[in-house]
Amino acid sequence: MSKTSRRHKSPTRYRSRIYREQADTVELISSFFRLRETDLHILAARDVTRQVAELATRFRLQVEGYAVAHPHFFSALAPLPPDPLAPPIIRAMLAAADQAGVGPMAAVAGAIADYVGQGLVDGGSDEVIVENGGDLFIHRNKTCTVGIFAALSPLSGKVGMKLAADLLPAGVCTSSATVGHSTSFGRADAVSVVAETAALADAFATRLGNEAKSTQNQKATEQVLTVARQFDAVKATVVICGESLGAAGSIELVPL
């Protein structure tokens, strides 16, 4: 159920999820779950391992089952019509893809993060962060900083997005043309998007990543930001193309 990539330049740091070692676990307890391509790291105020396994398996199987019945759901690179009879997670993916102008699988990692995270919140966990392959559902009552992994860019791991408490809960997702599984028709090392949900952030990260067409890093960065400003659903965007860095929206960049 992966998002097929045109490139396979995946540094070891990404493949082994070394970036997870940088997560702040002083206040929150880590849980992990993996089922095929779904690879979750959860931070919560208590051990939620059993709940995560149940939630992630349920939503993963819903996506897989829907895709078996609707094969075009996996392969579509453009929005598909709404399906009022589909499970809620499928409807969320279809709606996010429609807003961003991409195929529904562009929202799969974010949607699973959303539904696992919200399931934990509904089950009584007040403080929850769900990371699914670098895509984040964040439900906290304090300011958070999210680092940006940008493949081989010299800025990778050097810059973070500071999210004020009044922006949360939120989804934060990153698309890259140079690392990971996601399809990208652009050339950015990282396009990170903050949106109301991780499904929306995931879909828009893909859409905006596709806009980085220029072979000139600064121009490619500006191309992404110009399009990002056109969408109210995008609360903030950070773009890294090589040594070029740009941002738009309600975001504070901090050095890491």
Secondary structure, DSSP 8 states (H G I E B T S, - for coil): -----S-----HHHHTTGGGGGS--SSSEEEEEEETTEEEEEEESS--HHHHHHHHHHHHHHHHHHHHH-THHHH-SS-----TTS-HHHHHHHHHHHHHTS-GGGGHHHHHHHHHHHHHHHTT-SSEEEEETTEEEEE-SS-EEEE---TT-TTTTTEEEEE-GGG-SEEEEEE-SSSSSS--SS--SEEEEEESSHHHHHHHHHHHHTT---SSHHHHHHHHHHHHTT-TTEEEEEEEETTEEEEEES-EEEE-
